[in-house]
């Protein structure tokens, strides 16, 4: 389309439709209560409340607010569209770089920026990376924790002695670290 500019390329995002729709509904309650039965207003209000943004919508909003470079925004859209339902990145970064005709490092740099988006852990390529992103956000990814999340197989096997040796901590610390990991999303 000539003249079409996707909203995520604009540097300033407009108020999201949900807020506008909900505010409109609330403002019109008083104005229309004489002309419309209460049950009709209740149904309209419930429809507005029931409408939820998808993960994709949420991420596109953040993309528009946080990334100003138009090329990185386009890459960001591709990466968002490469997420599975759980928020994990499923596409090969080399393939994305090839499709865009750009350097792999640009894709990787953009990915690192997107991994700061909400919800924490989104854009991870596997469980270990997801946990690492969340722990880094909480400033809790020390060397011992990093080693533990790289060896989740030992955690799954409940191999406390191997984890103690690997992470250079005692069993009590391992238990605390495991509980902290379990508390993540």
Wavefront OBJ file of the C-alpha trace (Angstrom):
o trace
v 0.000 0.000 0.000
v 1.291 3.417 -0.871
v 1.463 5.672 2.152
v 0.830 2.885 4.689
v 3.094 3.056 7.743
v 2.733 0.337 10.363
v 2.129 1.848 13.819
v 5.148 0.086 15.337
v 7.426 2.218 13.158
v 6.156 5.450 14.708
v 8.339 6.718 17.512
v 5.338 7.590 19.662
v 2.682 4.916 20.198
v -0.902 6.043 20.682
v -2.968 5.022 23.682
v -3.937 1.393 23.264
v -7.426 0.563 22.054
v -8.327 -1.255 25.233
v -7.876 1.843 27.412
v -9.723 4.027 24.933
v -12.594 1.534 24.643
v -12.872 1.043 28.389
v -12.748 4.785 29.083
v -15.401 5.372 26.441
v -17.625 2.729 28.033
v -17.227 4.215 31.495
v -17.840 7.774 30.277
v -20.980 6.790 28.404
v -22.576 4.891 31.290
v -24.099 8.036 32.756
v -25.010 9.527 29.388
v -26.804 6.430 28.116
v -28.320 5.025 31.296
v -31.649 6.707 30.603
v -31.800 5.300 27.038
v -30.319 1.854 27.592
v -31.261 -0.745 30.166
v -28.763 -1.568 32.890
v -28.330 -5.104 31.558
v -27.208 -3.698 28.184
v -24.612 -1.506 29.868
v -23.432 -4.392 31.997
v -23.006 -6.582 28.921
v -21.063 -3.867 27.098
v -18.833 -3.284 30.113
v -18.200 -7.026 30.523
v -17.273 -7.293 26.846
v -14.727 -4.502 27.289
v -13.260 -6.160 30.379
v -13.132 -9.606 28.732
v -11.038 -8.312 25.839
v -7.402 -9.171 26.485
v -4.300 -8.286 24.593
v -2.297 -11.203 23.265
v 1.379 -11.698 24.040
v 2.090 -10.486 20.506
v 0.088 -7.279 21.086
v 1.873 -6.689 24.378
v 5.298 -7.174 22.790
v 4.497 -4.993 19.769
v 3.497 -2.173 22.119
v 6.798 -2.500 23.967
v 8.669 -2.658 20.661
v 7.158 0.665 19.610
v 7.985 2.255 22.932
v 11.487 0.887 23.489
v 13.148 0.468 20.070
v 13.589 3.589 17.961
v 15.694 2.194 15.092
v 13.324 1.260 12.216
v 15.509 -1.667 11.092
v 15.588 -3.099 14.600
v 11.823 -2.643 14.797
v 11.356 -4.714 11.640
v 13.698 -7.367 13.018
v 11.777 -7.173 16.299
v 8.491 -7.879 14.530
v 10.080 -10.912 12.864
v 11.387 -12.136 16.220
v 7.989 -11.583 17.862
v 6.376 -13.589 15.082
v 8.944 -16.330 15.702
v 7.803 -16.960 19.273
v 5.835 -20.051 20.200
v 2.797 -19.904 22.503
v 5.063 -20.098 25.574
v 7.180 -17.109 24.466
v 10.218 -19.120 23.372
v 12.073 -18.091 20.224
v 11.799 -20.905 17.703
v 13.503 -19.478 14.617
v 17.160 -19.717 13.697
v 18.854 -16.322 13.974
v 21.060 -17.069 10.952
v 17.955 -17.640 8.835
v 16.462 -14.356 10.009
v 19.729 -12.545 9.218
v 19.737 -14.132 5.777
v 16.105 -13.085 5.159
v 16.930 -9.500 6.104
v 20.268 -9.535 4.291
v 22.022 -8.250 7.386
v 24.750 -9.294 9.763
v 23.914 -11.941 12.371
v 25.203 -9.562 15.074
v 22.401 -7.074 14.327
v 19.830 -9.816 14.888
v 21.577 -10.906 18.096
v 21.797 -7.289 19.369
v 18.094 -6.781 18.685
v 17.274 -10.049 20.438
v 19.206 -8.954 23.519
v 17.158 -5.749 23.646
v 13.903 -7.686 23.274
v 14.889 -10.055 26.070
v 14.497 -7.086 28.437
v 10.784 -6.903 27.560
v 7.967 -7.977 29.829
v 7.207 -10.735 30.706
v 10.644 -11.696 31.993
v 12.112 -14.649 30.119
v 10.343 -13.964 26.832
v 12.508 -14.488 23.707
v 14.573 -17.201 25.402
v 15.640 -20.073 23.180
v 15.463 -22.705 25.915
v 14.595 -23.132 29.586
v 18.121 -22.380 30.802
v 18.202 -19.080 28.930
v 14.694 -18.236 30.175
v 15.738 -18.783 33.782
v 18.971 -16.859 33.239
v 17.080 -13.851 31.843
v 14.728 -13.837 34.816
v 17.531 -14.221 37.346
v 19.576 -11.457 35.682
v 16.569 -9.153 35.899
v 16.455 -9.823 39.653
v 20.233 -9.383 39.879
v 20.482 -12.973 41.144
v 22.482 -14.696 38.434
v 25.748 -15.219 40.295
v 28.325 -17.759 39.049
v 26.946 -20.590 41.202
v 23.386 -19.997 39.957
v 24.618 -19.753 36.365
v 26.299 -23.137 36.712
v 23.146 -24.636 38.183
v 20.892 -23.425 35.385
v 23.348 -24.782 32.813
v 22.990 -28.176 34.484
v 19.252 -28.453 34.999
v 19.548 -32.180 34.306
v 21.279 -32.542 37.688
v 18.510 -30.516 39.325
v 15.895 -32.780 37.717
v 17.783 -35.856 38.966
v 18.014 -34.279 42.445
v 21.761 -34.933 42.348
v 22.625 -32.667 45.275
v 26.191 -33.906 45.741
v 27.113 -33.228 42.097
v 25.460 -29.803 42.250
v 27.381 -28.962 45.449
v 30.683 -29.850 43.783
v 29.827 -28.115 40.531
v 28.582 -24.886 42.136
v 31.058 -24.915 45.065
v 28.299 -24.470 47.641
v 26.760 -26.621 50.362
v 23.486 -28.557 50.236
v 21.605 -25.810 52.067
v 22.641 -23.289 49.391
v 21.587 -25.737 46.664
v 18.152 -26.074 48.297
v 17.784 -22.275 48.423
v 18.876 -21.935 44.797
v 16.426 -24.627 43.659
v 13.604 -22.900 45.543
v 14.527 -19.612 43.923
v 14.420 -21.226 40.471
v 11.048 -22.815 41.257
v 9.712 -19.358 42.099
v 10.402 -18.086 38.571
v 7.849 -18.051 35.750
l 1 2 3 4 5 6 7 8 9 10 11 12 13 14 15 16 17 18 19 20 21 22 23 24 25 26 27 28 29 30 31 32 33 34 35 36 37 38 39 40 41 42 43 44 45 46 47 48 49 50 51 52 53 54 55 56 57 58 59 60 61 62 63 64 65 66 67 68 69 70 71 72 73 74 75 76 77 78 79 80 81 82 83 84 85 86 87 88 89 90 91 92 93 94 95 96 97 98 99 100 101 102 103 104 105 106 107 108 109 110 111 112 113 114 115 116 117 118 119 120 121 122 123 124 125 126 127 128 129 130 131 132 133 134 135 136 137 138 139 140 141 142 143 144 145 146 147 148 149 150 151 152 153 154 155 156 157 158 159 160 161 162 163 164 165 166 167 168 169 170 171 172 173 174 175 176 177 178 179 180 181 182 183 184 185
